[in-house]
Amino acid sequence: MKVNVIIACGGCGSRSGLAFNKILAPINGKAVIFHTVSKFYNISGVSRIIIPASDADIPLIKLALTDIDKDKKIVYCANGDSRTLSIKSALKLVECDIDIISIHDGARPFVSLESINDSFLSAQKHGSGISAYRSVDTIAIANKHDQIELIPDRSTLFNIQTPQSFNAENIIKAYSMIECDENFTDDSSVFAKYINTPTLSHGLVDNRKITFASDLNSFTNCYIGAGYDTHQLVTGRKLILGGLQIPHNLGLLGHSDADVLTHSIMDALFSSCSERDIGVHFPDTDQKYKGIKSTILLEKCLEIIRAKGFEVKNISCVIMCEKPKLAKIIPMIIDNLTGIMKIPHDTLMISATTTEGLGFVGREEGIAVSSSCICCKI
């Protein structure tokens, strides 16, 4: 199944009260459009992403997506005077050999991989996959005097979202049949009028569209994680902390490079996202992890949590170590780890302490690290 995705970014977002397009507003240090596009970019089968936007916004969107578009999948076109005309313009840029066209709102950054895949599969099987969830509220139809005239059966009502995916040939045909003065609020309406009855796919209430400024301020899907690790100090091993070799006469013993700091951070990240610990993900019984750099495992850890829709908000670590003294080395460790994790420098805080000669740390038999983090679901 080969898919082209159209991500509509042509609106001005006037209801948000912002002085710029709301898709450029930041969430966790990244623009809304970054989070939206990243949900689709690495999905197998997605070969092109088309973004209709205003001439003024396209350079800003390109800048926001610089870190994503390594495979040069993203193409841009000028938006029309309406959403309908913007999608019609974008359809001219789809590849000729695709099976599915999926259309999504640029202002829906919270869409899940589950909803995207279900929309694709429904389009493949039924010709359309319209992301939707069942209404939990009673819906009333009122007249111009705000008097209720009808209350439909709630069991038949659904909230329509995007993505909306379609057989490529059919949705192109549908848009080609639109009259000049017709305007549609979504793509399922176009498909329903000109092709066939659309089929619903699995949507989620979390996949809300950013409309007002309060939608940005209410971003509270944050989860706390904790991690702890210890490794024994021995002769004949390198001392690796945060991916850097630290000068010392002893090193840490372990199946990998025994980077106790990185291990603690990974366990905290997994914990915040309801994932099992590093012993489950990267067991020391597996020879492919023998001697491996723990920073490589950290990158794999981040791939796992980001695939679930999480992003790192904050990490705080305490290294318990009698020797060597780490005060002057910690800034270099922070530089290294934030670069690997691709997070802002001030997102990671590391401190070091001794145990005043007490316990295995005090006897210089090992090093321990305690980490906590906050990860937010996007």
Secondary structure, DSSP 8 states (H G I E B T S, - for coil): --EEEEEE-----GGGT-SS-GGGSEETTEEHHHHHHHHHHTSTTEEEEEEEE-TTTHHHHHHHTTTT-TT--EEEEE--SSHHHHHHHHGGGS-TT-SEEEEEETT-TT--HHHHHHHHHHHHHHSEEEEEEE--S---EE-TTS-EEE---GGG-EEEEEEEEEEHHHHHHHHHT--TT---SSHHHHHHHHT----EEE--TT-----SHHHHHT---EEEEEEEEEEEEETTS--EETTEE---S-EE-SSS---HHHHHHHHHHHHHTT---HHHHS-TT-GGGTT--HHHHHHHHHHHHHHTTEEEEEEEEEEE-SSS--TTTHHHHHHHHHHHHT--GGGEEEEEE--TT-HHHHTTSEEEEEEEEEEEE-
